[in-house]
């Protein structure tokens, strides 16, 4: 039986919290920040205090604690991925998306399996090891069997430069039976964003099957019922008041953990972007300052979750976000079906960071971050409750650092220009020296030498 949407997010309760926590006292802010430092998360009420605080000094402290928490749980690593759009056929008419069904001039397409393999080869040759698979909702052009075929095609591609080792999937809310098929196809994380948790706004912006708010908000429960225990939440910031959306996201995360025993594996923070044929403008635009603030707040509230930022944001904003909570990022993304290696006007939205993978990596190592292409947790069974069992106490970084070192070394050996390779190995040697467990440090060093001599896909 599907849960009641009110059990997940109660709008009246959320608005009540926002009202009660207006103009929080210095004592309340200090108390919440002190609790956040314990890395055990925050309640929705406590998050209300943080979204309503205005003092610049408090915000500086918020950013400082968010950075510490991210580093203590996930370490210094920044995981890279790329989206792959397989089909832009869509029966929904969402006001903010260029794939909307009222875009009659669009030349729709879906990839053949040979085209999927060709796109996969391009991504592999860019250095990527994980993809986020994207589809419009169309039961004829992109049914679950087509989705599974695309997944199989991606996993089948093996090149001299490697292969895609993890496929995360973003498909429309569907049935438990379909989610079971996804699970059987060996996906990584299943992502589904609510877009907005505000019911009236949701209704106003959607037409078609996706207009069913309850179908959308209860989909994560059906995914878990099907055995998918790595699930990702998200909001499209700009559709409604960001404070309401953040509190609702945290309420949803609490619900997943309370009812299913497993909170969100990831939380994404896309911000509304312009797109061809889209006339909708955000009624609740989120400033850069508030955007960075909400990223830090989510990191404090759900410290164990992986936080994802996309190329919707500029290089400058992304660099700042890397410091205060983001642990996963797309790079060199194309938001066009079959768009890698060719130009097309049919983009879902405009990307604001168009840098190559190596340029984003150079930025990351300039911030003393460790670029990572790791996919080990999924293949080692560190998912769902098993993952949370080591993420929550901050033990996951013990795997993240060695695996990040090894996968970054793969990138440096196979793809990096000489100057970046030199810089990259300086970073690797620095973080290798920080591994506290001497046995693990020695083993990582041995694996690193094997990578330099051609071995690939070594992980802990």
Residue pairs with C-beta under 8 A, 6 or more apart in sequence:
2 214
2 218
2 221
2 222
3 218
3 221
3 259
5 213
5 214
5 217
5 218
7 255
7 259
8 217
8 218
8 251
8 252
8 255
9 197
9 217
9 248
9 251
9 252
9 255
10 251
11 197
11 198
11 199
13 44
13 251
14 44
14 197
14 244
14 247
14 248
14 251
15 244
17 44
17 45
17 48
17 247
18 48
18 51
18 52
18 243
18 244
18 247
20 45
20 48
21 28
21 45
21 48
21 49
21 51
21 52
22 52
23 52
24 49
24 52
24 53
26 55
28 49
29 49
29 50
29 53
29 55
29 58
32 42
32 46
32 49
32 50
33 50
33 58
33 61
33 62
33 65
33 300
35 42
35 46
36 42
36 46
36 65
36 69
36 300
36 301
36 303
37 65
37 68
37 69
39 69
39 72
39 73
39 303
39 392
39 394
40 303
40 392
41 300
41 301
41 302
41 303
41 304
42 50
42 250
42 300
42 301
43 254
44 247
44 250
44 251
44 254
46 301
47 246
47 247
47 250
47 297
47 301
48 243
48 247
50 62
50 297
50 300
50 301
51 242
51 243
51 246
51 247
51 293
51 294
51 297
52 243
53 59
53 62
59 293
62 293
62 296
62 297
62 300
63 292
63 296
63 323
63 324
65 296
65 300
66 295
66 296
66 297
66 299
66 300
66 324
66 325
67 323
67 324
67 325
69 299
69 300
69 303
69 325
70 299
70 307
70 324
70 325
70 326
70 327
72 394
72 397
73 303
73 304
73 391
73 394
73 396
73 397
74 306
74 327
74 396
74 397
74 400
75 370
75 397
75 400
75 401
75 404
76 368
76 369
76 370
76 401
76 404
76 431
77 327
77 369
77 370
77 371
77 372
77 374
77 397
77 400
77 401
77 404
78 322
78 326
78 327
78 328
78 329
78 364
78 369
78 370
78 371
78 372
79 130
79 306
79 327
79 328
79 329
79 372
79 373
79 374
79 404
80 127
80 128
80 130
80 328
80 329
80 330
80 331
80 357
80 360
80 361
80 371
80 372
80 373
81 128
81 130
81 131
81 132
81 168
81 328
81 329
81 330
81 331
82 123
82 126
82 128
82 130
82 131
82 132
82 330
82 331
82 332
82 333
82 334
83 131
83 132
83 133
83 134
83 310
83 330
83 333
83 334
83 335
84 116
84 119
84 120
84 123
84 131
84 132
84 133
84 134
84 154
84 340
85 134
85 135
85 334
85 335
85 336
85 337
85 338
85 339
85 348
86 110
86 111
86 116
86 133
86 134
86 135
86 142
86 146
86 147
86 150
86 337
87 109
87 110
87 111
87 135
87 136
87 138
87 141
87 142
87 146
87 337
88 99
88 106
88 108
88 109
88 110
88 136
88 336
88 337
88 346
88 348
89 108
89 110
89 136
89 138
89 140
89 141
89 142
90 97
90 99
90 100
90 101
90 136
90 137
90 138
90 208
91 101
91 137
91 138
91 139
91 208
91 209
92 100
92 101
92 136
92 137
92 172
92 206
92 207
92 208
92 209
92 210
92 211
93 100
93 101
93 102
93 206
93 207
93 208
94 100
94 195
94 205
94 206
94 207
94 208
94 210
95 204
95 205
95 206
95 278
95 280
96 205
96 236
96 239
96 272
96 275
96 278
96 280
97 275
97 278
97 348
97 349
98 106
98 275
98 276
98 277
98 278
98 346
98 347
98 348
98 349
99 106
99 136
99 348
100 277
100 278
101 207
101 208
103 277
105 277
106 277
106 346
107 346
108 141
108 346
109 337
109 338
109 346
110 141
110 142
110 146
110 337
111 119
111 150
111 337
111 338
113 149
113 150
113 153
115 338
116 150
116 153
116 154
117 153
117 154
117 156
117 157
118 341
119 338
119 340
119 341
120 131
120 153
120 154
120 157
120 164
121 157
121 159
122 340
122 341
123 131
123 164
123 340
124 157
124 159
124 161
124 162
124 163
124 164
125 159
125 161
125 415
126 332
126 356
126 357
126 415
127 357
127 358
127 373
127 411
127 414
127 415
128 164
128 357
128 373
129 162
129 163
129 164
129 165
129 166
129 373
129 374
129 375
129 407
130 164
130 165
130 166
130 167
130 168
130 188
130 373
130 375
131 154
131 164
131 166
131 167
131 168
132 167
132 168
132 169
132 170
132 191
132 330
133 147
133 150
133 151
133 154
133 167
133 168
133 169
133 170
133 171
134 170
134 348
135 142
135 147
135 170
135 171
135 172
136 142
137 171
137 172
137 208
137 209
137 210
142 171
144 171
144 174
144 178
144 181
144 182
145 181
147 169
147 171
147 182
147 185
148 181
148 182
148 185
151 167
151 169
151 185
151 186
151 187
152 185
154 164
154 167
155 163
155 164
155 167
155 186
157 163
157 164
161 414
161 415
162 410
162 414
162 456
162 457
165 375
165 379
165 457
166 188
166 375
166 378
166 379
167 186
167 187
167 188
168 187
168 188
168 189
168 190
168 191
168 232
169 182
169 187
169 188
169 189
169 190
169 191
170 190
170 191
170 192
171 182
171 190
171 192
172 192
172 209
172 210
173 192
173 210
173 212
173 215
173 216
173 218
173 219
173 222
174 219
174 222
175 222
176 222
176 225
176 226
177 226
178 226
179 190
179 222
179 223
179 225
179 226
179 227
179 228
180 226
180 227
182 190
182 223
182 226
182 228
183 226
183 227
183 228
187 228
188 230
188 375
188 378
189 230
189 231
189 232
189 265
189 266
190 223
190 228
190 230
190 231
190 232
191 231
191 232
191 234
191 266
191 268
192 216
192 219
192 220
192 223
192 231
192 232
192 233
192 234
193 233
193 234
193 235
193 236
193 268
193 270
194 202
194 216
194 217
194 233
194 234
194 235
194 248
194 252
195 202
195 205
195 206
195 216
195 235
195 236
195 239
196 202
196 205
196 235
196 236
196 239
196 240
196 245
197 217
197 235
197 240
197 244
197 245
197 248
197 249
197 252
198 239
198 240
198 241
198 244
198 245
198 248
199 213
201 239
201 240
201 283
202 211
202 213
202 216
203 211
203 213
205 239
205 280
209 215
210 216
217 252
220 231
220 233
220 252
220 256
221 259
221 260
223 231
224 231
224 256
224 260
224 262
229 262
229 265
229 383
229 384
229 385
230 265
230 266
230 378
230 383
230 384
230 387
231 256
231 262
231 264
231 265
232 264
232 265
232 266
232 267
232 268
232 308
233 249
233 252
233 253
233 256
233 264
233 266
233 267
233 268
234 249
234 267
234 268
234 269
234 270
234 308
235 245
235 246
235 248
235 249
235 269
235 270
236 270
236 271
236 272
237 245
237 269
237 270
237 271
237 272
237 286
237 291
237 294
238 271
238 272
238 282
238 283
238 284
238 285
238 286
239 245
239 272
239 282
239 283
239 284
240 283
240 284
241 284
242 284
242 286
242 290
242 291
242 294
246 294
246 297
246 298
249 267
249 298
250 298
250 301
250 302
252 264
253 263
253 264
253 267
253 301
253 302
253 305
254 263
256 262
256 263
256 264
257 263
261 385
262 384
262 385
262 388
263 302
263 304
263 305
263 388
264 302
264 305
265 305
265 306
265 383
265 387
266 305
266 306
266 307
266 308
266 328
267 298
267 302
267 305
267 306
267 307
267 308
268 307
268 308
268 309
268 310
269 291
269 294
269 295
269 298
269 307
269 308
269 309
270 310
270 312
271 286
271 291
271 312
271 313
272 282
272 285
273 312
273 349
273 350
273 351
273 352
274 349
274 350
275 347
275 348
275 349
275 350
276 345
276 346
276 347
286 294
288 317
291 313
291 317
292 317
292 320
292 321
292 324
295 307
295 309
295 321
295 324
295 325
295 326
296 324
296 325
298 305
298 307
298 325
299 307
299 324
299 325
303 392
304 388
304 391
304 392
306 327
306 328
307 325
307 326
307 327
307 328
308 326
308 327
308 328
308 329
308 330
309 318
309 321
309 322
309 326
309 328
309 329
309 330
310 329
310 330
310 333
310 351
311 318
311 330
311 331
311 332
311 333
311 351
311 352
311 353
311 354
312 349
312 351
312 352
313 321
313 352
313 353
314 352
314 353
315 352
315 353
315 355
315 360
315 363
318 326
318 329
318 353
318 360
319 363
319 367
322 329
322 364
322 367
322 369
323 367
329 360
331 355
331 356
331 357
331 360
331 361
332 354
332 355
332 356
332 357
332 360
333 351
334 340
334 347
334 351
335 347
335 348
335 349
335 351
336 344
336 346
336 347
336 348
337 344
337 346
338 344
339 347
353 360
355 363
357 415
358 415
358 416
358 417
358 420
361 371
361 411
361 416
361 420
361 424
362 420
362 423
364 370
364 371
365 371
365 423
365 424
365 427
368 427
368 430
370 401
370 404
370 405
370 408
370 427
370 428
370 431
371 404
371 408
371 411
371 424
372 400
372 403
372 404
372 407
372 408
373 407
373 408
373 410
373 411
374 400
374 403
374 404
374 406
374 407
374 459
375 407
375 459
376 382
376 399
376 403
376 459
376 460
377 383
377 387
377 396
377 399
379 459
380 459
380 460
382 390
382 396
382 399
387 396
390 396
390 398
390 399
398 437
398 440
399 460
401 431
401 434
401 435
402 435
402 440
402 443
402 444
402 447
402 459
402 460
403 459
403 460
404 431
405 428
405 431
405 432
405 444
405 448
406 444
406 447
406 448
406 451
406 458
406 459
407 459
408 424
408 427
408 428
409 424
409 425
409 428
409 448
409 451
409 452
410 451
410 456
411 424
412 420
412 421
412 424
412 425
412 428
413 421
413 451
413 452
416 424
428 448
432 441
432 444
432 445
432 448
433 441
435 441
435 444
440 460
443 460
444 460
447 455
447 458
450 458
451 458
